[in-house]
Amino acid sequence: MFVLVLVGHLSLHRHKQRAGKEGQVLHRSKRGWVWNQFFVIEEYTGPDPVLVGRLHSDVDSGDGNIKYILSGEGAGTIFVIDDKTGNIHATKTLDREEQAQYTLTAQAVARDTNKPLEPPSEFIVKVQDINDNPPEFLHGPYSARVPEMSNVGTSVVQVTATDADDPTYGNSARLVYSILQGQPYFSVEPQTGIIRTALPNMDREARQEYDVVIQAKDMGGHMGGLSGTTEVKITLTDVNDNPPKFPQSVYSMSVLEDNVPGEEVGRLKAKDPDLGDNGLVNYRLIDGDGLGMFELTTDSETREAVIKLKKPVDFETKRSYTLKVEGSNPHVDPQFLAWGPYKDEATIKISVEDADEPPVFVAPSYTFEVEENAPEGTLVGRVHAKDTDVANNPVRYMIPRYTDVEQFFSINSEDGMITTTRPLDRETQAWHNISVSATEIGHHQDTKVRVNIKVKDVNDNSPEFATNNEVLMCETNQYFLLIAVDKDEMAHRQHFTFSLAPEVVHNNNFSLKDNRDSTASIYVLRKGFSRLTQDVYYLPIEINDNGFPPLSSTNTLTIRVCSCDSKNTILSCNVEPYVLPAGLSTGALIAILACIVILLAIVVLFVALRRQKKEPLIVFEEEDIRENIITYDDEGGGEEDTEAFDIATLQNPDGANGFLPRKDIKPELQYPLRPGIGRPAPNSVDVDDFIKTRIAEADSDPTAPPYDSIQIYGYEGRGSLAGSLSSLESVTTESDLDYDYLQSWGPRFKKLADLYGTKDCSINDGDDGEDS
């Protein structure tokens, strides 16, 4: 980094006579400041202020009598000066894109008198640029059009990126363009950004749109440069590069000999995949023996060639005709003439029919329209059929009732006029598809034609909410969306408008925003709701359909406040039954009073019959049901209550039933056994006696709770060939082992010490029950 240092030269000749030099007068000689431009690099983030330069005067002898002063743009805030040394520092980070240079003024004055030693002089501090701004496409994304089948290198569009860095310094603003997406169809010029076609014969009919991504990179495209991208949507426009083509080379048509001139014989159409004027096809008859009998027109809507009868035909004179039709493009691009010819031909064979046939309707089907809610007898349309025979008998019309079950329409049997029998509702049925039958008088053959009747919509339904009128809202919800529907058809540019009802416009809980897309957003005005304070809010909303005539309705939205988790998942709601105010008519009130009178009469009759019979109304055989009612006030003793049920089956089958006193308190201290009740000797051979003794001790001890476990499974039973598996039986065997040491093993082995030891110890029935 090259930084120019400013050095100012001041020459101040003293106008005071020096001591010892009498007679010499020193004249002041003025010398100007010599300035070089300062440079400060932008975006410097070092720990210390940046040294910009130094001011110095040649009269400054270094004794501190000279004071340097700095003023101008940023002086004292961005740039500071040491008034003794003249060093200038930048104290803040500078951005060249905000301000490229600063103009400052320097001055040297005497420190004691502030008297200027030289006139002030200006200098410039220029901010030196670094590459800190990426290129930007200010006008992107782009859209462009280019004709299909364009030559390679055809210009499509030019994209331009801008770089905020200094274009006069280095390569920070030197941009190079490249294509990231869109190869191999398109390319871009690196220096200009012009996009050109890269492939020949790009066909719109095969692919019409291409998405191209262009990149602009500074630093001349070298590594380390910054880049930006933009998207370009390129559409191929149509050119007339496809000739018309008939799907068939030969078409067969027929015509009745009694058809009148001008009636349609048949249609055909040539296909052209081009668009607009490029796809237009003109038709003409070019050959055939039927040129004088038939004519050709073009349907302006369907662009079909319509063959019509020009003169009457006679079955007995000529039974068939041949026509040749040509379809060609009226607009041909000279560039693609070599791809031609831009026309095609087809042959039409027309046969003349003569037979005893039923009447024939003029049209293969009919489509009529009638407005909904039109009064009875409104004309829908007319169908017409003709007798193709030579006799040309009159035709009578009727509507088969299986095609109009509800009889919405009627037809005049003579002229085929169809009228309505009652008003129609489009929302109930928008289309009515019926059939009309035509029969010649004196003949049984008939012909049916399809009649499609469209019910035209009238704006006769008010808008309403698309879903139910209740929404569930979390206590912290901010907004939710409303959608309206209308049974009527929505006209072009017709939409719903929403607004709060006048009585709730100034409420403090909710506000409404019409999104102008037939939806509305309900915003919560408060930060939160508490369902404990109020769990249901009612918000009347007016909806207008902007139809003709416009209709509106007021729908009340029920907002129910629910508790939710952190993800706004509803956990619970205070769902209470609705109390809907409703007014009862006089007839309803009379009906309710009549029901009450009838119920009272039934009760009086029931009481009278009961007094006459003087016997129970309900008898089950010979037993009064009241005999099965047992009254008791015993609450029970819980798990320790052994008196409320019989546990004899859980006891020793050979043991005696004894009295089981109730004991609900577990003793804190052990009491010695009552005198006279002892335990069997260690060498006892009867375990049954041992258990009985222990049961008697437990029953007689007033302080011990009734541990039933010893009574339930303390005895293992008799009669097993394997014998008892209890370790208690070992006390009956002769053993030379001494178990006195069990006394010193602690309370867990106290029971074993009592059973096998020689010392007498107190027995804790509760522990015995648990250990066993």
Disulfide bonds with the S-S distance in Angstrom:
Cys474-Cys564 1.98
Cys562-Cys573 1.86
